[in-house]
């Protein structure tokens, strides 16, 4: 089974802090994704990566950056956390080819106070 | 552009009732279509998929048929259980190019009462 793990289930940070969210997948997937999920807005894509050191902006990249130094690991960075970044963050991975289904981690609920 | 529209919830049913959650899409090309389920406090799990017109995806008693003529992928289950209570998301892939991103609907909350 594909396994996608995220470093924390719950995280509380203060405004202005630098925040790192880590995601690891164990199935040698080329593509990795970061989403945020908010009530009434569904899932919105922040960034994705289709190879090591490669990244592309999604629909809402402002205030975020990412890092992918190894194929299995994809990090989301909030350079200076703000209260409007309080959300559920979901990581996903997928193969380069095939049906393109994505496999999701359990999510990190981030609260910025 | 590509988009997914699914019926707004919440949907509340009694156990053993028939379930339909409507999903329609707009896309260029030939997308693959998916249903994901999210149980409380968890991430999304792939429930079923269909990759071409007239394909039927099925899993755990749920079914959905890829209807290109009506651009629809409605989710159905003949007899729901309390354990089916969750949020259901319809999604499509965006074929072509170097990125295989998914477009998601807003989700439909299903509550099944005993």
Contacts between the chains, C-beta under 8 A, distances in Angstrom:
chain1	res1	chain2	res2	distance
A	4	B	43	7.6
A	31	B	99	7.5
A	31	B	100	6.3
A	33	B	101	7.4
A	40	B	106	7.4
A	41	B	106	7.4
A	42	B	89	7.4
A	42	B	104	5.5
A	42	B	105	6.8
A	42	B	106	4.1
A	42	B	107	5.6
A	43	B	44	7.9
A	43	B	89	7.2
A	43	B	104	4.6
A	45	B	101	6.3
A	48	B	99	6.5
A	48	B	101	6.5
A	50	B	98	6.0
A	50	B	99	5.9
A	56	B	99	6.3
A	58	B	101	7.5
A	90	B	43	5.6
A	90	B	44	6.9
A	92	B	44	7.7
A	94	B	100	6.3
A	96	B	100	7.5
A	99	B	32	5.1
A	99	B	49	5.6
A	99	B	51	5.1
A	99	B	93	7.5
A	100	B	32	5.8
A	100	B	93	4.2
A	100	B	95	7.9
A	100	B	100	4.1
A	100	B	102	7.2
A	101	B	32	7.6
A	101	B	34	6.0
A	101	B	46	5.2
A	101	B	49	5.7
A	102	B	46	7.7
A	102	B	102	5.9
A	103	B	46	7.0
A	104	B	36	7.8
A	104	B	43	3.9
A	104	B	44	4.3
A	104	B	45	7.1
A	105	B	43	5.2
A	106	B	42	5.7
A	106	B	43	4.6
A	107	B	42	7.1
A	107	B	43	4.8
